[in-house]
């Protein structure tokens, strides 16, 4: 019996974010090049996207490439970019057929022109889809995002567009890459590592964290269901007491 049957539909997380980790180790265990792990990781992406869409999760954000990942070996970076282009082309019909909107966050100006072109084409073709929003974090770093946010708000304060006294959480949210997304409810990280790696540091303030030893290429719909079931067992208090929540 699938774990899907144990999920409470009325308690689904509205926004799931995933740090997809373990592609390299998955390949190393099999004495293969790291690229082999990334290629198989793409299969896990399809599993998770389909699983979330079928359940009714409205927002899914995947950490695909960080600002720090540019420091990896040139061949690996080139492989990742090539896989991104091929995946976008291959999954276009899947996104359209399942009414899924593709968005991206990150410093997209640093991406190769071919990648940027492919991304913008897919986003344009799926912009009216409304079943689920799939956001891919590319060349993304949360600290860079926050620095840019501070700079943008500072310029507006200087030009009297925003009053410094009126700066609050909503103003900051409006200047983040994720301005059109709700806060993260459930953050999943695969491969056994238990750190955030500069991912959505502002947006996960009250997220439930779920760590699994499963390497990303092995992550299946059943693994997704297990994470959601664990999420639904937890009491989310947002700073209040259990008695107040009840």
C-alpha positions as CSV (number, residue, x, y, z in Angstrom):
1,X,0.0,0.0,0.0
2,X,1.3,3.5,-0.9
3,X,2.1,6.0,1.9
4,X,-0.1,8.4,-0.1
5,X,-3.1,6.8,1.6
6,X,-1.9,8.1,5.0
7,X,-1.7,11.7,3.9
8,X,-4.3,14.1,5.3
9,X,-5.5,16.2,2.4
10,X,-6.6,19.1,4.6
11,X,-3.1,19.4,6.2
12,X,-1.0,19.6,3.0
13,X,2.0,22.0,3.1
14,X,1.3,25.0,0.8
15,X,4.9,25.4,-0.1
16,X,7.6,22.7,-0.2
17,X,11.2,23.5,-0.8
18,X,13.9,20.9,-1.5
19,X,17.7,20.9,-1.3
20,X,18.4,18.2,-3.9
21,X,21.7,16.7,-2.5
22,X,23.6,13.5,-3.2
23,X,24.0,13.2,-6.9
24,X,27.7,13.1,-6.8
25,X,27.8,10.5,-4.0
26,X,25.2,8.4,-5.8
27,X,27.5,8.2,-8.9
28,X,30.6,7.6,-6.8
29,X,29.0,4.6,-5.1
30,X,28.5,3.2,-8.7
31,X,32.1,4.1,-9.8
32,X,30.6,6.5,-12.3
33,X,31.3,10.2,-13.2
34,X,29.4,12.8,-11.2
35,X,27.5,13.7,-14.4
36,X,25.9,10.3,-14.2
37,X,24.4,11.2,-10.8
38,X,23.1,14.5,-12.1
39,X,21.4,12.8,-15.1
40,X,19.7,10.3,-12.8
41,X,18.8,13.2,-10.4
42,X,16.6,14.6,-13.2
43,X,14.4,11.5,-12.8
44,X,13.8,12.3,-9.2
45,X,12.7,15.8,-10.1
46,X,10.0,14.4,-12.3
47,X,8.8,12.1,-9.5
48,X,8.6,14.9,-7.0
49,X,6.9,17.4,-9.4
50,X,4.3,14.8,-10.4
51,X,3.8,13.7,-6.7
52,X,3.2,17.3,-5.5
53,X,0.9,18.1,-8.4
54,X,-1.2,15.0,-7.8
55,X,-1.5,15.7,-4.1
56,X,-2.5,19.3,-4.6
57,X,0.6,21.1,-3.3
58,X,0.4,24.6,-4.7
59,X,4.1,25.6,-4.5
60,X,7.3,23.6,-5.0
61,X,10.8,25.2,-5.0
62,X,13.8,23.2,-6.0
63,X,17.4,24.2,-5.2
64,X,19.1,23.4,-8.5
65,X,22.2,25.5,-8.6
66,X,23.7,27.8,-6.0
67,X,25.9,30.9,-6.4
68,X,28.7,28.8,-4.8
69,X,28.2,26.0,-7.4
70,X,30.0,28.1,-10.0
71,X,33.2,27.2,-8.2
72,X,32.8,23.5,-9.1
73,X,35.0,22.0,-11.9
74,X,34.2,23.5,-15.2
75,X,33.2,20.2,-16.8
76,X,30.6,19.6,-14.1
77,X,29.1,23.1,-14.4
78,X,28.9,22.7,-18.2
79,X,27.2,19.3,-17.7
80,X,24.7,20.8,-15.3
81,X,23.8,23.6,-17.7
82,X,23.4,21.1,-20.6
83,X,21.2,18.9,-18.5
84,X,19.1,21.9,-17.5
85,X,18.5,22.8,-21.1
86,X,17.6,19.2,-22.1
87,X,15.3,18.8,-19.1
88,X,13.4,22.0,-19.9
89,X,12.8,20.9,-23.5
90,X,11.9,17.4,-22.4
91,X,9.5,18.4,-19.6
92,X,7.7,21.3,-21.5
93,X,4.7,19.1,-22.4
94,X,4.6,17.6,-18.9
95,X,4.3,21.2,-17.5
96,X,1.6,22.1,-20.0
97,X,-0.4,18.9,-19.6
98,X,-0.4,19.2,-15.8
99,X,-1.1,22.9,-15.7
100,X,2.2,23.7,-13.9
101,X,3.7,27.2,-14.0
102,X,7.5,27.4,-14.1
103,X,9.3,30.3,-12.3
104,X,12.9,30.9,-11.4
105,X,14.7,32.7,-8.6
106,X,18.4,33.7,-8.5
107,X,20.9,35.9,-10.3
108,X,19.8,34.8,-13.8
109,X,22.2,37.3,-15.5
110,X,25.0,34.9,-14.7
111,X,23.5,32.0,-16.6
112,X,24.7,31.1,-20.1
113,X,22.7,32.7,-22.8
114,X,21.3,29.4,-24.1
115,X,20.1,28.5,-20.6
116,X,18.5,31.9,-20.1
117,X,16.8,31.7,-23.4
118,X,15.3,28.3,-22.8
119,X,14.2,29.3,-19.3
120,X,12.4,32.4,-20.5
121,X,10.6,30.5,-23.3
122,X,9.3,27.8,-20.9
123,X,8.2,30.4,-18.3
124,X,6.4,32.4,-21.0
125,X,4.6,29.3,-22.3
126,X,3.5,28.2,-18.8
127,X,2.8,31.6,-17.2
128,X,-1.0,31.2,-17.3
129,X,-0.9,27.7,-15.7
130,X,-2.4,27.7,-12.2
131,X,-2.5,24.1,-10.8
132,X,1.0,24.4,-9.2
133,X,3.9,26.8,-9.3
134,X,7.3,25.1,-9.8
135,X,10.1,27.4,-8.9
136,X,13.7,26.5,-9.8
137,X,16.5,28.3,-7.8
138,X,19.4,28.9,-10.2
139,X,22.5,30.7,-9.5
140,X,20.8,31.4,-6.2
141,X,22.2,32.4,-2.8
142,X,20.1,33.6,0.0
143,X,22.7,36.0,1.4
144,X,23.1,37.6,-2.0
145,X,19.3,37.9,-2.2
146,X,19.1,39.7,1.1
147,X,22.0,42.0,0.2
148,X,20.2,43.0,-3.0
149,X,17.0,43.5,-1.1
150,X,18.7,45.8,1.4
151,X,20.3,47.8,-1.5
152,X,17.0,48.2,-3.3
153,X,15.1,49.4,-0.2
154,X,18.0,51.7,0.7
155,X,17.8,53.4,-2.7
156,X,14.0,53.8,-2.3
157,X,14.5,55.3,1.1
158,X,17.1,57.7,-0.2
159,X,14.8,58.8,-3.0
160,X,11.9,59.2,-0.5
161,X,9.9,56.4,-2.2
162,X,9.8,54.4,1.1
163,X,9.9,55.9,4.6
164,X,12.5,54.2,6.8
165,X,10.0,54.1,9.7
166,X,7.6,52.0,7.6
167,X,10.0,49.2,6.7
168,X,8.6,46.0,8.0
169,X,8.4,42.3,7.0
170,X,6.0,43.0,4.2
171,X,8.3,45.6,2.6
172,X,11.2,43.1,2.7
173,X,9.1,40.4,1.2
174,X,8.1,42.6,-1.7
175,X,11.8,43.0,-2.6
176,X,12.9,39.3,-2.4
177,X,13.2,37.0,-5.4
178,X,10.3,35.1,-3.9
179,X,7.9,38.1,-3.6
180,X,5.1,36.1,-5.3
181,X,5.5,33.0,-3.2
182,X,4.3,32.2,0.3
183,X,6.7,31.3,3.1
184,X,8.0,27.7,3.0
185,X,6.1,25.2,5.1
186,X,8.3,22.2,4.7
187,X,12.0,22.1,3.8
188,X,13.4,18.8,2.7
189,X,17.1,18.0,2.3
190,X,18.3,14.7,0.9
191,X,21.6,12.7,1.4
192,X,21.9,12.9,5.2
193,X,23.4,16.4,5.3
194,X,21.8,18.6,7.9
195,X,22.5,22.2,6.9
196,X,20.7,24.9,4.9
197,X,23.5,25.8,2.4
198,X,22.4,29.4,2.0
199,X,18.9,28.5,0.8
200,X,15.8,30.6,1.5
201,X,17.1,31.8,4.9
202,X,14.4,34.4,5.3
203,X,11.5,32.3,3.8
204,X,12.1,29.3,6.1
205,X,11.7,31.2,9.3
206,X,8.9,28.9,10.5
207,X,9.3,26.0,8.1
208,X,9.4,22.4,9.3
209,X,12.8,20.8,8.5
210,X,13.0,17.2,7.2
211,X,16.3,15.5,6.6
212,X,16.6,12.1,5.0
213,X,19.6,9.9,4.2
214,X,18.2,9.0,0.8
215,X,20.4,10.3,-2.0
216,X,18.6,12.5,-4.4
217,X,18.6,10.2,-7.5
218,X,16.8,7.6,-5.3
219,X,14.2,10.0,-3.9
220,X,10.8,8.8,-5.1
221,X,7.2,9.8,-4.6
222,X,7.1,7.4,-1.6
223,X,9.9,9.4,0.0
224,X,8.0,12.6,-0.7
225,X,4.9,11.1,1.0
226,X,6.9,10.1,4.0
227,X,8.2,13.7,4.4
228,X,4.7,15.1,4.2
229,X,3.4,12.5,6.7
230,X,6.2,13.5,9.2
231,X,5.3,17.2,8.6
232,X,1.6,16.5,9.4
233,X,2.6,14.9,12.7
234,X,4.2,18.1,13.9
235,X,2.5,20.9,15.8
236,X,3.2,24.3,14.2
237,X,3.0,26.9,16.9
238,X,4.6,30.0,15.2
239,X,5.8,31.2,18.6
240,X,2.6,30.5,20.5
241,X,2.0,27.8,23.1
242,X,0.3,24.5,22.4
243,X,-2.7,25.6,24.4
244,X,-3.1,28.7,22.3
245,X,-3.0,26.7,19.1
246,X,-5.6,24.2,20.4
